[in-house]
């Protein structure tokens, strides 16, 4: 009878010891938990690896104008053709060569070089190939000096600057240095208001 309290005391001591060391069933001891949290915090503190953006190829229709190579995004190109006839429109800006009939609509033909202020207009539209493009709701065509070709280019392979000596192109032509092509930004050209035809004397 005198030994019963001692057994109870031993049992209580063991229980308190288990609580101190986190010895509950199904739980890790506190030192292991602290070590795991420290390792996780160190891992999260590492800088994230920078991933390179995916480079999507761009299809360009490439052509020559006055001895220089230019290109436009194929997404805007509708057709390449030879207009059957061009009607001059009086009192219009020099870049407008005239109108031609295209699928039931009057299609403006523009001199792209004059529009970009690269050169002065020196001649009328001749027997040339024309590229028909659509940008938003704007339809237009422009003559080129050769049969256009299609190339695939890296969308990160160009600069934003215009070729030297071509101040009028600034903001509308991006230079592809790898293939030496000036890519005409038709979207920016339409937004600029340059295609608005006002009557001139």
Backbone as a chain_set.jsonl record, in Angstrom:
{"seq": "XXXXXXXXXXXXXXXXXXXXXXXXXXXXXXXXXXXXXXXXXXXXXXXXXXXXXXXXXXXXXXXXXXXXXXXXXXXXXXXXXXXXXXXXXXXXXXXXXXXXXXXXXXXXXXXXXXXXXXXXXXXXXXXXXXXXXXXXXXXXXXXXXXXXXXXXXXXXXXXXXXXXXXXXXXXXXXXXXXXXXXXXXXXXXXXXXXXXXXXXX", "coords": {"N": [[0.831, -1.213, 0.0], [2.048, 1.166, 0.633], [3.665, 1.721, -1.556], [2.235, 2.609, -3.746], [1.847, 5.464, -4.242], [4.425, 6.145, -5.244], [4.57, 4.854, -7.723], [2.585, 6.213, -9.117], [3.772, 8.755, -9.181], [5.984, 8.327, -10.794], [4.741, 7.773, -13.18], [3.541, 10.247, -13.767], [5.801, 11.845, -14.106], [6.964, 10.806, -16.414], [5.012, 11.463, -18.308], [5.08, 14.272, -18.269], [7.622, 14.64, -19.258], [7.365, 13.71, -21.87], [5.746, 15.696, -22.895], [7.44, 17.89, -22.842], [9.316, 17.319, -24.796], [7.811, 17.256, -27.065], [6.541, 14.848, -27.624], [4.073, 13.823, -28.48], [1.827, 11.53, -29.974], [2.05, 11.102, -33.497], [3.198, 13.585, -34.056], [6.101, 15.599, -34.933], [9.143, 15.943, -33.109], [9.964, 19.102, -31.569], [12.619, 20.241, -32.217], [13.149, 19.068, -34.751], [11.035, 20.081, -36.279], [11.616, 22.837, -36.226], [14.055, 22.838, -37.577], [13.245, 21.978, -40.131], [11.555, 24.088, -40.878], [13.407, 26.167, -40.969], [15.065, 25.36, -43.071], [13.21, 25.471, -45.167], [12.605, 28.201, -45.234], [15.072, 29.188, -46.049], [15.217, 28.13, -48.578], [13.086, 29.446, -49.864], [14.08, 31.985, -49.859], [15.88, 32.114, -51.915], [16.776, 33.638, -55.03], [14.457, 33.877, -57.77], [14.696, 31.991, -60.757], [15.226, 33.489, -63.84], [13.26, 33.147, -66.587], [13.638, 32.811, -70.092], [11.776, 34.671, -72.435], [9.474, 33.187, -74.754], [10.289, 33.057, -78.128], [8.535, 33.998, -80.797], [8.249, 33.125, -84.179], [7.97, 35.339, -87.004], [6.131, 35.914, -89.93], [7.082, 37.515, -92.857], [6.316, 39.55, -95.66], [8.46, 40.286, -98.116], [9.881, 42.856, -100.102], [11.083, 45.025, -102.765], [11.823, 48.49, -102.853], [12.674, 51.189, -104.661], [15.324, 50.275, -104.724], [15.804, 49.485, -102.099], [15.256, 47.115, -99.454], [12.195, 46.143, -98.105], [9.626, 45.141, -95.762], [6.46, 43.686, -94.761], [4.175, 42.664, -92.214], [2.838, 39.457, -92.65], [0.3, 38.96, -91.717], [-1.265, 41.091, -92.358], [-1.425, 41.064, -95.081], [-3.367, 40.742, -97.961], [-3.475, 40.11, -100.704], [-1.4, 39.713, -103.629], [-1.039, 41.392, -106.618], [-1.563, 42.484, -110.071], [-2.749, 45.517, -110.79], [-5.48, 46.315, -112.922], [-6.166, 48.783, -113.873], [-5.686, 52.228, -113.112], [-7.089, 55.017, -111.622], [-6.457, 58.363, -111.539], [-6.733, 60.738, -108.907], [-7.665, 63.993, -108.525], [-6.331, 66.822, -106.661], [-5.298, 65.605, -104.316], [-3.085, 64.245, -101.763], [0.485, 63.816, -102.489], [1.301, 61.152, -102.056], [-0.817, 59.516, -102.776], [-1.496, 57.517, -105.369], [-3.69, 56.879, -106.895], [-6.915, 55.39, -107.613], [-8.046, 52.022, -107.773], [-10.065, 49.353, -109.044], [-11.102, 46.816, -106.937], [-12.325, 43.813, -106.218], [-14.985, 44.765, -106.149], [-14.723, 47.111, -104.722], [-13.413, 50.443, -104.288], [-10.091, 50.741, -104.363], [-7.509, 52.375, -102.714], [-4.36, 53.263, -104.043], [-1.145, 53.637, -102.919], [1.97, 55.397, -102.79], [4.429, 54.004, -101.139], [6.98, 54.829, -100.36], [6.866, 57.639, -100.637], [4.843, 58.141, -98.81], [6.124, 57.449, -96.435], [7.945, 59.413, -96.425], [10.436, 59.039, -97.56], [11.364, 59.438, -100.125], [10.817, 61.713, -102.888], [7.897, 61.934, -104.925], [8.2, 60.835, -108.211], [7.147, 59.732, -110.51], [4.288, 58.323, -112.256], [1.93, 55.671, -111.525], [2.91, 52.594, -112.882], [3.189, 49.646, -114.933], [3.131, 47.678, -112.635], [3.639, 45.344, -109.912], [1.377, 45.076, -107.23], [0.833, 45.223, -103.715], [-1.769, 44.223, -101.717], [-3.187, 45.231, -98.72], [-4.719, 44.904, -95.484], [-5.532, 46.752, -92.731], [-6.908, 46.798, -89.767], [-9.829, 48.464, -90.325], [-8.994, 49.546, -92.666], [-8.262, 49.492, -96.066], [-5.783, 49.155, -98.513], [-3.458, 49.507, -101.258], [-0.108, 49.062, -102.464], [2.442, 49.753, -104.837], [5.228, 47.661, -105.784], [8.693, 46.972, -106.551], [9.558, 44.491, -107.35], [8.993, 40.904, -107.519], [7.417, 39.901, -104.641], [8.65, 38.092, -101.757], [8.309, 35.571, -99.191], [9.442, 35.407, -95.891], [10.645, 33.892, -92.836], [11.166, 35.231, -89.679], [12.889, 36.041, -86.604], [11.091, 37.436, -83.991], [12.426, 38.949, -82.129], [14.588, 39.93, -83.358], [14.968, 42.49, -84.377], [15.526, 46.081, -84.417], [14.333, 49.23, -83.075], [14.906, 51.451, -84.483], [15.094, 53.688, -87.309], [16.588, 53.404, -90.609], [19.699, 55.086, -91.256], [19.556, 58.467, -92.326], [16.926, 58.455, -93.065], [14.68, 60.059, -92.029], [11.904, 60.365, -92.117], [10.903, 57.856, -91.698], [10.962, 57.259, -89.045], [9.602, 55.654, -86.274], [7.879, 54.173, -87.809], [9.216, 52.235, -89.218], [11.06, 49.37, -88.594], [14.291, 48.092, -88.207], [15.58, 45.164, -89.516], [18.396, 43.784, -88.821], [19.728, 41.393, -89.323], [18.883, 40.353, -91.783], [18.774, 42.583, -93.276], [16.38, 44.194, -93.736], [13.819, 46.571, -93.863], [11.205, 46.768, -91.752], [7.959, 47.629, -92.176], [5.756, 49.17, -90.05], [2.604, 48.759, -90.218], [0.366, 49.07, -88.598], [1.066, 51.167, -86.825], [1.418, 53.127, -88.725], [-1.165, 53.523, -89.73], [-2.44, 54.423, -87.413], [-1.235, 56.85, -87.102], [-2.423, 58.778, -88.651], [-1.523, 59.545, -91.123], [-2.57, 58.47, -93.4], [-4.893, 59.728, -93.879], [-6.774, 61.361, -96.219], [-6.772, 64.508, -97.274], [-8.199, 67.203, -99.11], [-6.099, 68.902, -101.354], [-4.561, 71.788, -102.815]], "CA": [[0.0, 0.0, 0.0], [2.893, 2.36, 0.742], [4.407, 1.955, -2.793], [1.358, 3.085, -4.813], [2.137, 6.853, -4.649], [5.67, 6.228, -6.025], [4.272, 4.447, -9.091], [1.866, 7.328, -9.726], [4.715, 9.841, -9.406], [6.812, 7.971, -11.954], [3.904, 7.918, -14.379], [3.385, 11.677, -14.037], [7.089, 12.358, -14.574], [7.126, 10.385, -17.81], [4.078, 12.23, -19.128], [5.602, 15.635, -18.396], [8.808, 14.583, -20.115], [6.922, 13.583, -23.237], [5.233, 16.982, -23.337], [8.563, 18.794, -23.077], [10.03, 16.977, -26.03], [6.883, 17.18, -28.185], [6.43, 13.441, -27.941], [2.732, 13.343, -28.749], [1.727, 10.591, -31.086], [1.736, 11.708, -34.773], [3.859, 14.876, -34.213], [7.554, 15.576, -34.885], [9.741, 16.717, -32.012], [10.153, 20.508, -31.921], [13.874, 20.52, -32.925], [13.041, 18.677, -36.154], [10.139, 21.039, -36.908], [12.347, 24.086, -36.377], [15.055, 22.637, -38.623], [12.55, 21.927, -41.411], [11.098, 25.436, -41.2], [14.575, 26.968, -41.321], [15.481, 24.954, -44.411], [12.22, 25.964, -46.109], [12.788, 29.644, -45.344], [16.281, 29.408, -46.835], [14.885, 27.806, -49.961], [12.241, 30.503, -50.397], [14.858, 33.215, -49.961], [16.691, 32.076, -53.113], [16.168, 34.399, -56.135], [13.815, 33.076, -58.794], [15.384, 31.927, -62.03], [14.552, 34.22, -64.894], [13.066, 32.355, -67.789], [13.656, 33.585, -71.319], [10.482, 34.646, -73.124], [9.445, 32.425, -75.988], [10.41, 33.893, -79.31], [7.644, 33.521, -81.833], [8.65, 33.57, -85.515], [7.044, 36.227, -87.69], [6.188, 35.806, -91.385], [7.129, 38.815, -93.506], [6.354, 39.662, -97.109], [9.613, 41.156, -98.384], [9.851, 43.414, -101.461], [12.031, 46.108, -102.991], [11.331, 49.814, -103.211], [13.762, 52.124, -104.954], [16.605, 49.658, -104.41], [15.874, 49.102, -100.692], [14.382, 45.992, -99.091], [11.222, 46.392, -97.053], [8.742, 44.019, -95.483], [5.28, 43.92, -93.936], [3.682, 41.46, -91.551], [1.937, 38.702, -93.5], [-1.055, 38.975, -91.178], [-2.012, 42.181, -92.995], [-1.416, 40.925, -96.534], [-4.553, 40.103, -98.526], [-3.204, 39.575, -102.033], [-0.41, 40.363, -104.488], [-1.66, 41.378, -107.941], [-1.258, 43.581, -110.992], [-4.002, 46.255, -111.028], [-5.818, 46.438, -114.34], [-6.268, 50.189, -114.239], [-5.605, 53.143, -111.97], [-7.695, 56.315, -111.899], [-5.874, 59.429, -110.73], [-7.7, 61.562, -108.173], [-7.078, 65.331, -108.389], [-6.346, 67.535, -105.376], [-5.0, 64.682, -103.227], [-1.664, 64.267, -101.406], [1.37, 63.163, -103.46], [1.475, 59.711, -101.845], [-1.933, 58.773, -103.347], [-1.302, 57.333, -106.803], [-4.991, 56.807, -107.525], [-7.828, 54.345, -107.172], [-8.258, 50.906, -108.678], [-11.184, 48.505, -108.638], [-10.653, 45.557, -106.342], [-13.414, 43.031, -105.632], [-16.162, 45.588, -105.934], [-14.449, 48.297, -103.916], [-12.385, 51.356, -104.784], [-8.9, 50.514, -103.531], [-6.465, 53.394, -102.866], [-2.979, 52.839, -104.264], [-0.267, 54.663, -102.351], [3.419, 55.262, -102.941], [4.863, 53.804, -99.757], [8.159, 55.653, -100.102], [6.424, 59.024, -100.444], [4.088, 58.165, -97.562], [7.096, 57.412, -95.342], [8.824, 60.571, -96.621], [11.786, 58.565, -97.885], [11.726, 60.085, -101.373], [9.775, 62.499, -103.532], [7.229, 61.245, -106.028], [8.808, 61.229, -109.479], [6.464, 59.139, -111.658], [2.967, 57.782, -112.018], [1.884, 54.218, -111.405], [3.116, 51.914, -114.151], [2.81, 48.233, -114.958], [3.85, 47.138, -111.483], [2.938, 44.49, -108.96], [0.907, 45.8, -106.043], [0.498, 44.431, -102.533], [-3.004, 44.677, -101.077], [-3.152, 44.957, -97.287], [-5.838, 45.372, -94.669], [-5.112, 47.073, -91.363], [-8.154, 47.204, -89.141], [-10.839, 48.672, -91.359], [-8.377, 50.28, -93.777], [-7.766, 48.72, -97.192], [-4.977, 49.929, -99.453], [-2.444, 48.773, -102.0], [1.069, 49.855, -102.813], [3.269, 49.07, -105.828], [6.577, 47.244, -105.407], [9.567, 46.905, -107.722], [9.913, 43.116, -107.706], [8.061, 39.899, -107.014], [7.672, 39.737, -103.205], [8.911, 36.761, -101.207], [7.93, 35.42, -97.788], [10.509, 34.88, -95.048], [10.363, 33.737, -91.411], [12.193, 35.92, -88.894], [12.725, 36.064, -85.159], [10.472, 38.704, -83.604], [13.348, 39.718, -81.277], [15.794, 40.192, -84.133], [15.012, 43.81, -84.986], [15.634, 47.257, -83.56], [13.235, 50.173, -83.273], [15.39, 52.645, -85.162], [15.003, 53.727, -88.769], [17.9, 53.503, -91.245], [20.301, 56.409, -91.263], [19.166, 59.296, -93.445], [15.509, 58.26, -93.4], [14.005, 60.621, -90.873], [10.471, 60.19, -92.211], [10.52, 56.504, -91.323], [11.041, 57.081, -87.6], [8.364, 55.228, -85.658], [7.097, 53.334, -88.712], [10.064, 51.201, -89.812], [12.017, 48.718, -87.703], [15.345, 47.518, -89.026], [16.024, 43.795, -89.266], [19.803, 43.84, -89.206], [20.219, 40.091, -89.777], [18.576, 40.155, -93.204], [18.769, 43.913, -93.879], [15.037, 44.506, -94.203], [13.087, 47.553, -93.075], [9.85, 46.261, -91.544], [7.01, 48.746, -92.059], [4.719, 48.94, -89.047], [1.373, 49.282, -90.808], [-0.54, 49.489, -87.525], [1.47, 52.501, -86.384], [1.209, 54.05, -89.839], [-2.593, 53.86, -89.776], [-2.786, 55.211, -86.228], [-0.599, 58.17, -87.151], [-3.244, 59.726, -89.398], [-0.905, 59.908, -92.398], [-3.364, 57.954, -94.506], [-6.076, 60.562, -94.054], [-6.638, 62.112, -97.462], [-7.439, 65.8, -97.3], [-8.072, 67.864, -100.412], [-5.019, 69.87, -101.451], [-4.644, 72.587, -104.031]], "C": [[0.849, 1.239, 0.0], [3.598, 2.668, -0.565], [3.536, 2.529, -3.906], [1.634, 4.521, -5.214], [3.377, 6.954, -5.513], [5.415, 5.851, -7.482], [3.534, 5.563, -9.825], [2.785, 8.475, -10.066], [5.564, 9.572, -10.628], [6.024, 8.155, -13.234], [3.734, 9.372, -14.756], [4.657, 12.274, -14.602], [7.303, 12.022, -16.034], [6.229, 11.205, -18.732], [4.555, 13.646, -19.344], [6.807, 15.664, -19.311], [8.427, 14.47, -21.578], [6.412, 14.916, -23.768], [6.371, 17.95, -23.643], [9.232, 18.531, -24.413], [9.109, 16.872, -27.221], [6.618, 15.753, -28.582], [5.031, 12.936, -28.132], [2.724, 12.463, -29.992], [1.323, 11.348, -32.357], [2.399, 13.062, -35.002], [5.365, 14.699, -34.156], [8.033, 16.323, -33.65], [10.051, 18.13, -32.48], [11.491, 20.799, -32.606], [13.814, 20.151, -34.409], [12.135, 19.627, -36.912], [10.861, 22.354, -37.187], [13.38, 23.978, -37.492], [14.412, 22.62, -40.006], [12.077, 23.311, -41.836], [12.255, 26.336, -41.626], [15.055, 26.646, -42.724], [14.517, 25.479, -45.467], [12.35, 27.466, -46.322], [14.015, 29.973, -46.183], [16.02, 29.15, -48.314], [14.046, 28.911, -50.602], [12.994, 31.803, -50.596], [15.729, 33.246, -51.21], [16.011, 32.864, -54.228], [15.583, 33.467, -57.182], [14.626, 33.106, -60.076], [14.555, 32.639, -63.09], [14.464, 33.351, -66.147], [13.038, 33.264, -69.007], [12.285, 33.527, -71.997], [10.57, 33.851, -74.414], [9.465, 33.382, -77.176], [9.576, 33.283, -80.431], [8.133, 34.011, -83.191], [7.552, 34.409, -86.154], [7.237, 36.038, -89.191], [6.122, 37.205, -91.985], [7.058, 38.652, -95.016], [7.411, 40.705, -97.437], [9.598, 41.574, -99.85], [10.882, 44.531, -101.557], [11.303, 47.385, -103.386], [12.535, 50.72, -103.421], [15.132, 51.573, -104.523], [16.781, 49.235, -102.963], [14.895, 47.968, -100.414], [13.489, 46.365, -97.915], [10.367, 45.143, -96.861], [7.547, 44.462, -94.663], [4.84, 42.584, -93.352], [2.648, 40.768, -92.441], [0.501, 38.681, -92.984], [-1.911, 40.056, -91.808], [-2.171, 41.992, -94.499], [-2.647, 40.156, -96.999], [-4.22, 39.414, -99.847], [-2.073, 40.36, -102.687], [-0.927, 40.255, -105.917], [-1.094, 42.495, -108.82], [-2.567, 44.314, -111.285], [-4.239, 46.466, -112.52], [-5.905, 47.891, -114.799], [-6.292, 51.055, -113.001], [-6.167, 54.497, -112.399], [-7.106, 57.362, -110.965], [-6.984, 60.266, -110.103], [-7.078, 62.94, -107.977], [-7.187, 65.866, -106.96], [-6.173, 66.582, -104.186], [-3.5, 64.718, -102.933], [-0.802, 63.489, -102.398], [1.5, 61.649, -103.278], [0.353, 58.892, -102.467], [-1.771, 58.717, -104.862], [-2.624, 57.312, -107.551], [-5.823, 55.689, -106.933], [-7.917, 53.258, -108.233], [-9.416, 50.062, -108.154], [-10.652, 47.171, -108.127], [-11.831, 44.894, -105.638], [-14.611, 43.904, -105.249], [-15.949, 46.804, -105.065], [-13.403, 49.155, -104.62], [-11.188, 51.283, -103.843], [-7.884, 51.632, -103.754], [-5.099, 52.737, -103.088], [-2.064, 53.965, -103.806], [1.187, 54.345, -102.68], [4.001, 55.196, -101.53], [6.075, 54.663, -99.408], [7.817, 57.111, -99.87], [5.673, 59.141, -99.121], [5.015, 58.183, -96.356], [8.097, 58.561, -95.408], [10.272, 60.143, -96.835], [12.278, 59.22, -99.169], [10.538, 60.883, -101.9], [9.156, 61.683, -104.664], [7.764, 61.766, -107.356], [8.056, 60.689, -110.689], [5.078, 58.67, -111.25], [3.056, 56.271, -111.883], [2.012, 53.585, -112.781], [2.613, 50.482, -114.086], [3.58, 47.508, -113.864], [2.972, 46.176, -110.697], [2.545, 45.322, -107.749], [0.563, 44.814, -104.941], [-0.738, 45.036, -101.89], [-2.967, 44.265, -99.608], [-4.421, 45.484, -96.632], [-5.331, 45.561, -93.248], [-6.332, 47.623, -90.643], [-9.226, 47.305, -90.214], [-10.307, 49.38, -92.581], [-7.851, 49.29, -94.813], [-6.941, 49.646, -98.082], [-4.012, 49.007, -100.176], [-1.255, 49.67, -102.25], [1.919, 49.068, -103.81], [4.649, 48.748, -105.282], [7.378, 47.021, -106.682], [9.933, 45.486, -108.138], [8.833, 42.172, -107.207], [8.362, 39.656, -105.536], [7.933, 38.279, -102.836], [8.525, 36.755, -99.734], [9.102, 34.809, -97.029], [10.002, 34.757, -93.612], [11.502, 34.384, -90.628], [11.864, 35.82, -87.413], [12.182, 37.423, -84.756], [11.362, 39.549, -82.703], [14.591, 40.133, -82.052], [15.859, 41.56, -84.762], [15.152, 44.901, -83.953], [14.455, 48.166, -83.871], [13.654, 51.38, -84.093], [15.214, 52.529, -86.67], [16.406, 53.797, -89.351], [18.4, 54.931, -91.268], [19.864, 57.179, -92.506], [17.718, 59.166, -93.846], [14.649, 58.761, -92.254], [12.5, 60.385, -90.913], [10.004, 58.824, -91.749], [10.428, 56.315, -89.818], [9.676, 56.748, -87.016], [7.535, 54.303, -86.518], [7.9, 52.184, -89.315], [11.038, 50.69, -88.767], [13.03, 47.967, -88.544], [15.672, 46.105, -88.585], [17.459, 43.688, -89.752], [20.316, 42.518, -89.757], [20.008, 39.892, -91.273], [18.467, 41.477, -93.955], [17.426, 44.225, -94.551], [14.43, 45.554, -93.273], [11.636, 47.117, -92.96], [8.914, 47.442, -91.285], [5.915, 48.36, -91.071], [3.421, 49.569, -89.556], [0.38, 49.74, -89.75], [-0.225, 50.905, -87.067], [1.23, 53.532, -87.475], [-0.249, 54.473, -89.928], [-3.0, 54.72, -88.587], [-2.273, 56.635, -86.304], [-1.457, 59.216, -87.851], [-2.653, 60.119, -90.732], [-1.737, 59.465, -93.6], [-4.651, 58.748, -94.721], [-5.87, 61.449, -95.277], [-7.471, 63.389, -97.387], [-7.237, 66.435, -98.673], [-6.978, 68.913, -100.358], [-5.15, 70.6, -102.762], [-3.562, 72.163, -105.015]], "O": [[0.453, 2.263, -0.556], [4.106, 3.78, -0.712], [4.078, 2.911, -4.944], [1.66, 4.813, -6.409], [3.405, 7.767, -6.437], [5.984, 6.465, -8.385], [3.807, 5.836, -10.993], [2.625, 9.112, -11.106], [5.835, 10.48, -11.413], [6.55, 8.626, -14.243], [3.777, 9.711, -15.939], [4.599, 13.126, -15.489], [7.77, 12.858, -16.806], [6.65, 11.595, -19.82], [4.461, 14.179, -20.449], [6.99, 16.62, -20.064], [9.081, 15.059, -22.439], [6.612, 15.242, -24.938], [6.286, 18.737, -24.586], [9.668, 19.469, -25.081], [9.543, 16.449, -28.292], [6.481, 15.464, -29.771], [4.787, 11.74, -27.97], [3.513, 12.644, -30.92], [0.382, 12.141, -32.331], [2.186, 13.655, -36.06], [5.878, 13.818, -33.466], [7.367, 17.255, -33.2], [10.365, 18.342, -33.651], [11.486, 21.587, -33.553], [14.38, 20.863, -35.239], [12.415, 19.958, -38.064], [10.726, 22.919, -38.273], [13.561, 24.919, -38.265], [14.965, 23.181, -40.952], [12.18, 23.673, -43.008], [12.111, 27.163, -42.526], [15.411, 27.546, -43.484], [14.946, 25.89, -46.546], [12.223, 27.954, -47.445], [13.999, 30.936, -46.949], [16.532, 29.855, -49.184], [14.273, 29.271, -51.758], [12.595, 32.635, -51.411], [16.272, 34.299, -51.544], [14.791, 32.78, -54.373], [16.135, 32.402, -57.455], [15.183, 34.143, -60.437], [13.35, 32.42, -63.216], [15.473, 32.89, -66.68], [12.478, 34.359, -68.959], [11.699, 32.451, -72.118], [11.603, 33.839, -75.083], [8.746, 34.381, -77.208], [9.874, 32.202, -80.939], [8.408, 35.201, -83.346], [6.366, 34.219, -85.885], [8.368, 36.004, -89.675], [5.224, 37.985, -91.668], [7.659, 37.739, -95.584], [7.271, 41.874, -97.076], [9.336, 40.759, -100.733], [11.476, 44.932, -100.556], [10.325, 47.373, -104.133], [13.306, 50.986, -102.499], [15.981, 52.311, -104.024], [17.821, 48.672, -102.622], [13.846, 47.866, -101.049], [13.956, 46.835, -96.878], [10.381, 44.223, -97.678], [7.598, 45.472, -93.96], [5.096, 41.522, -93.919], [1.708, 41.398, -92.925], [-0.422, 38.408, -93.751], [-3.138, 39.964, -91.801], [-2.969, 42.688, -95.126], [-2.938, 39.067, -96.505], [-4.629, 38.278, -100.083], [-1.822, 41.516, -102.347], [-1.225, 39.156, -106.385], [-0.282, 43.315, -108.391], [-3.423, 43.762, -111.976], [-3.312, 46.758, -113.276], [-5.736, 48.185, -115.982], [-6.844, 50.673, -111.969], [-5.76, 55.05, -113.42], [-7.239, 57.261, -109.745], [-8.04, 60.47, -110.702], [-6.045, 63.046, -107.315], [-8.018, 65.42, -106.168], [-6.837, 66.745, -103.162], [-2.723, 65.175, -103.771], [-1.304, 62.594, -103.079], [1.778, 60.935, -104.242], [0.524, 57.691, -102.677], [-1.892, 59.73, -105.55], [-2.676, 57.689, -108.722], [-5.485, 55.117, -105.896], [-7.87, 53.533, -109.432], [-9.704, 50.065, -106.957], [-9.866, 46.496, -108.791], [-12.278, 45.357, -104.589], [-15.167, 43.78, -104.158], [-16.917, 47.471, -104.702], [-12.618, 48.668, -105.433], [-11.258, 51.702, -102.688], [-7.435, 51.823, -104.884], [-4.738, 51.779, -102.404], [-2.193, 55.105, -104.251], [1.575, 53.186, -102.827], [4.059, 56.201, -100.821], [6.183, 55.166, -98.29], [8.407, 57.757, -99.004], [5.84, 60.119, -98.393], [4.732, 58.855, -95.364], [8.984, 58.674, -94.562], [11.206, 60.79, -96.361], [13.463, 59.526, -99.298], [9.412, 60.746, -101.422], [9.819, 60.847, -105.279], [7.782, 62.972, -107.602], [8.303, 61.147, -111.805], [4.738, 58.625, -110.068], [4.109, 55.672, -112.095], [1.324, 53.974, -113.725], [1.732, 50.149, -113.293], [4.558, 46.811, -114.135], [1.746, 46.189, -110.8], [3.309, 46.178, -107.303], [0.068, 43.717, -105.197], [-0.755, 46.22, -101.556], [-2.743, 43.098, -99.289], [-5.095, 46.375, -97.148], [-4.775, 44.644, -92.643], [-6.744, 48.76, -90.871], [-9.495, 46.337, -90.926], [-11.082, 49.778, -93.451], [-7.098, 48.372, -94.488], [-7.345, 50.773, -98.37], [-3.78, 47.873, -99.757], [-1.377, 50.895, -102.25], [2.101, 47.861, -103.654], [5.177, 49.462, -104.429], [6.808, 46.897, -107.766], [10.559, 45.296, -109.181], [7.878, 42.591, -106.554], [9.472, 39.237, -105.208], [7.489, 37.359, -103.522], [8.427, 37.809, -99.106], [9.686, 33.818, -97.466], [9.049, 35.431, -93.221], [12.673, 34.109, -90.891], [10.728, 35.553, -87.022], [12.741, 38.453, -85.132], [11.098, 40.738, -82.52], [15.547, 40.636, -81.462], [16.72, 41.795, -85.61], [14.927, 44.681, -82.763], [13.682, 47.916, -84.796], [12.829, 52.251, -84.369], [15.187, 51.434, -87.231], [17.333, 54.211, -88.655], [17.61, 55.875, -91.297], [19.807, 56.622, -93.602], [17.313, 59.714, -94.871], [13.97, 57.979, -91.588], [11.874, 60.222, -89.865], [8.825, 58.648, -91.439], [9.875, 55.318, -89.355], [8.706, 57.474, -87.237], [6.58, 53.7, -86.028], [7.317, 51.252, -89.868], [11.752, 51.468, -88.133], [12.66, 47.278, -89.495], [16.002, 45.87, -87.423], [17.711, 43.521, -90.946], [21.239, 42.508, -90.572], [20.862, 39.324, -91.953], [18.111, 41.497, -95.133], [17.351, 44.481, -95.752], [14.517, 45.439, -92.05], [10.912, 47.097, -93.956], [9.063, 48.16, -90.297], [5.235, 47.348, -91.242], [3.173, 50.758, -89.353], [-0.368, 50.692, -89.974], [-1.119, 51.741, -86.934], [0.879, 54.677, -87.188], [-0.545, 55.643, -90.172], [-3.808, 55.638, -88.728], [-2.809, 57.529, -85.649], [-1.244, 60.415, -87.665], [-3.228, 60.959, -91.424], [-1.615, 60.028, -94.688], [-5.41, 58.463, -95.648], [-4.897, 62.199, -95.351], [-8.701, 63.356, -97.43], [-6.21, 66.218, -99.317], [-6.929, 69.721, -99.43], [-5.767, 70.107, -103.706], [-3.467, 72.722, -106.108]]}, "num_chains": 1, "name": "protein.A"}
